[in-house]
Amino acid sequence: MRAWLFTGARKPLELIERETPHPGPAEVLLEVRAAGLCHSDVGRMDGTLTPFLPMKPPIILGHEVAGVVIEVGVAVVGYAVGDRVVASGTQDYCPGWSADGGYATHCLLPVHSLVRLPEAVSFVQGAAATDAGQTSHSAMVDAGELRSGQRVGIVGLGGLGMTGARIAVLHGAEVYGAEPRKEAWGVAKKQGVVEVVEDVRDLAPFNLDLIVDFAGFGETTAGAISVVRRRGLVVQVGLGRTQALISTMELIGKGVTLRGSGGGQPKDTAAVLGHMERGQLTIEAATIGFEDIPEGLARLQRGGVVGRLVAEIN
């Protein structure tokens, strides 16, 4: 098998070849067909998030994985060679975090992490569903307690934020966005977003019940607390910075609830795939090749990517 190996912060990925592994009793071996690129991998490579990796380098990154089962362990039930699946990580287990991930031609996965990929959904969309989809769905529906008729703000209309916005629209919310990159505004409007502004504080006139911050640059967290309605809810997802300076006076004085949300559960991935299968949700995604993964991560670091980058493999 071939893979891009992460050996440490501020070091380039290394293209390696190693023997293709065989699954343990409760594992499957996946031939990877698509792997999504995520800003959190940029954070690992620049050192921002490296201390939080449960598995220390060297490790194969890539936590958005879709492919075909080519070998099953002796204790596996319910899955067989040829099945189309995605890997749905949790905070307890996630490929590319706690085990080798999907920036590779093959990937070992525990059977409990698998979710079936509907035939109507492409591998590219399936890969995007496992993080941009799963994390967004969990943040909106679980942490955000999303309800029909709410006025909802989305901060950061990247891969996760754009998906979160669409999920909110599908649940009957009135959705507003904050995003400085104007090239994302038209895409957001097509997803059902009513209005987009450049800065989170410009959302103040909309009296929002819920704001979900998919950017997480400190000032965005503070701004969300400032403009959400009295006794409103702010959900923090983004990790553009690992610290935020907030006004405790506004937090307490307005009775705002601030809640963190990361990752999700297989049920969230399954719900997103269901929306995709019914034609209700398509995650904006551009494709690159396996050889282009390092440059793709560099593009994410530079900014300007609308939606998701997904590497097509095999």
N, C-alpha and C positions, 0 to 999 in steps of 0.2 A: 504494500500500500504506500501511497504518497501522502504527505501532510505538510502543513506549515506549522512549525514548532515555535512556541513562545518560550524564550530562555531567560527573560528578565526585563525589567523596566528600562526603557530608552535604548533597547537593542532591537535590530530588525528581525522579523520572522525568518526562520531558517527552513528552506525546503529540504525535507528528509525523505528517505525511503526506509521502510522497516517491514518485517514480516507481518503479513495480515493475521490478526489474532483470531482465535476461536472463542465462541461464547461459553460462559460458565453455565451452570444448570438453569438459572433463572434469567438468562440474558439472550439477546438476539444480536446477530451481526447484520448491520445495515450497509448496503451499498448506497452511499450518499449521492443524491441527485441534485439537491439544492441546499445551500447554507447561507443564511442571512447574515449581513454585517451589521454590527450594533455599535453605537457610541460608547457603550460600556467597555467594549474591547479596546477602543482608543484610550479610555481611562486607565485600563490595565497597562497598555504599552507606554503611556507617558508617565506612569508611576502613581497617578492619582488614586486608583483603586487597587493597585497591586497588593497593598497590605491586607485587603479584605478578601483575597482569594483563599478559599478553604484548602485548595490544593496548590502548593507552591510550584513555581516553575522548576523544571520544564513541563509544559503542558500544551496540548493542542487546544487552542481556543475555538470558539464557534458554538453558540448555544441555540441557534435556530436551525434545526436539522430536519430534513425530509428525505425519504428514500424508500428503497425496496429491501425487504427482509431476504437475505440470501442464506442464512444458517440460523437454526434455533437450538437453544440448550435443551437438555434432556428433560427438564422439569417445566418447560414452557407449555402452557395450554392456551388455546384461543387465538394463537398466531401461527402462521405457516410461511414457508418459503414462497416468495412472490407477492406477499401482502404489501400494499402501499401504506406507509405509516409516517407519523411525525413524532418527534421526541418532545414531550411536554415536561419541562423541568419544574421543580419546586424549590423552596428555600432549603430543603433537606438534601435534594439531589438535583444537579443541573449539569448537563454536558458542557464542557468548556469552562466550568467553574470548579466542580468537585471531581471531575473525571475528564479524560480526553474528549474533545468535542468534534465539531463537524467541519473544520477547515481541513478536510482529508477526504480521500476516496472511500474510506470505510470507517465505521464507527460502531463500537460496542455499546449497547444500551440495555438497561434492566427492563424487564417486561412491564413493570408497573409504570414506567414512564411513557408507554406507547399510547398513541391515539390513532385510530384508523383515518386515513386520508380518503375522502370520497372521490370516486372516479371523476366527478365533474370539476374537481379542484386541482389545479396544476401543482407540481412540486414547488415551484417558485412561490405561489400563494400559500401553500402549506407551510413552507419554511417561515414565511413572514408571520403566519398565524401563531407560531409558537412563542413569540416574544412581543412583537408589535401588537399582535392580537391578544394573546393571553394576559399580558401585563396591563394592557389598556382596559380589557373587559373587567378584570378584577378590580382595578382602580375605580372604574366608573360604577359598576354594579354592586360590588361588595363593599369596598371601603367608602365609596361615594354615595351609597344607598340611593342610587338613581331612581327617580320616579317620573312618570309621565306628567307633563305640565310644568316641570321645573325650568328655571332659567339658569343655564349652565355656562361657565366660562372655561375655556381650554387655553392654557398658556404653553406655547411651543407647538407649532403645527409641523413637526417632523413626522417620522414614521409612526411613533406611538401616539402622539397628539392627534394626528389626522385620523387615525383609527379610532381613538377615543371619542373624537368629535362625531364620527359616523355612528358609533355605537349609541351615543347619547341621542342622536337624531332618530335612530331606529326604535329607541325606547320612548319616543314622544316628547323629548325635551326641546326647548328653544335654546339654540346653541350659539355662543359668541366666542371668537378667538382672539388671542393676542400673539402676534408673530412679526418680528421686524423684517423678515425676508419677504418682500412683496411678491416674489415669484410664486410663493405658496398660497397667496390669497385666492386666486382664481380656482385652484384645485379645491380649496376649502369650501368655497361657495357651491361648487358642484356636488360636494358631499352633504350639503344641506345647512351649512353654517350661515346664520343670518347676517352677521357683520364681523369684520376683522379689523383690529386696530394694531398699531405698532408696539405699544407698551401696555403691560398689564394694568397700570394705573388708569389708562384710558377706558377701562371697562367699568369704571365707577358709575356712569349714568344708567347702567342696565340692571342695577339692584339684584345681583346674582345670588341664588340660593346656594350654589355649589361652584367652587373653582378647583380644577385639577391642574396642578403645575407639573407639566412634563419636561420643563426646561431645567429648573433647579439651579439657578445661578445666584442664589442668595437674595438679590434684590427682587427677583420674581416672587420668591416666597413672601418676603416682606410686603410687596405690593399686593399680593393676593389677599393677605390678612387685612390690609388697609381698605380694599374696595369691596370685599364680599359683604353681603347684607348683615345686619345685626343678627346674631345667633346663627350665622351661616357656617358652612363647612368648607375647609380647605384641605385637599388631599395632596400630599407631596409624593411625587414619583421620580422626577428628574434628579440627576446627580451631576449637573454641570459643575457644581462646586460641592464640596463635602461639608461645608458649614454655611450658616445663614445668620445674619444679624437682623432680628425682628423686634418690633415694638411690642413689648409685653403689655404696655398700656392699652394699645388697640386690641390685642388678643383678649385681655381680661375685660376691658371696658365694654367691648362689643359682645362679649360672650362667644367668641369664635372658637370652633373646634378645629384643631390642626391634627391631622392624622397621616401617618406614613403608610405607603403601600408599595410593595416590591414583588415582582413575579406574580404568581397565581397558582392555580390548580388545573389538573387535566380537564375538569369540567368547564373551565373558562376557554381553554383551547377548543374543546368540542363545540361550545356555543358559537365561537367565532367561525369555525369550519361549517357549522350549520347555516350561518348567515351567508357564507360564501357559496355554499351548495345551492341555496335558494336565489342566488343572484342579487342579494341585498348589499353585499359588501365586497369591495375589491381594494386591497391595500396597494397604494401607489408604489410601484417597484420597478427599478431598472436592473437589468441583468449584466453580469460580468462573467469572465471565465475563471477557472480555478487558478490559473497562473497570475491573475490580476488581483488576487485578494490583498496583498500588501499595499498596492497602489489604491485599491478601493478604501482601505482603512485610512490612508493618507488623505483621500478626498473627503472623507467624513471629518477628519481633523481640521481640514482647511475650511469646511463649511460650504454651503451652496447646494447640497444634495437635497432634493425634494422627495419625500417619501423614503423608501427603503432601497438599499443595494443588496442584491442577492446573487451569489455565485452559483452558476450552473455547473455541476460536476458530473463526471461519468457520462 
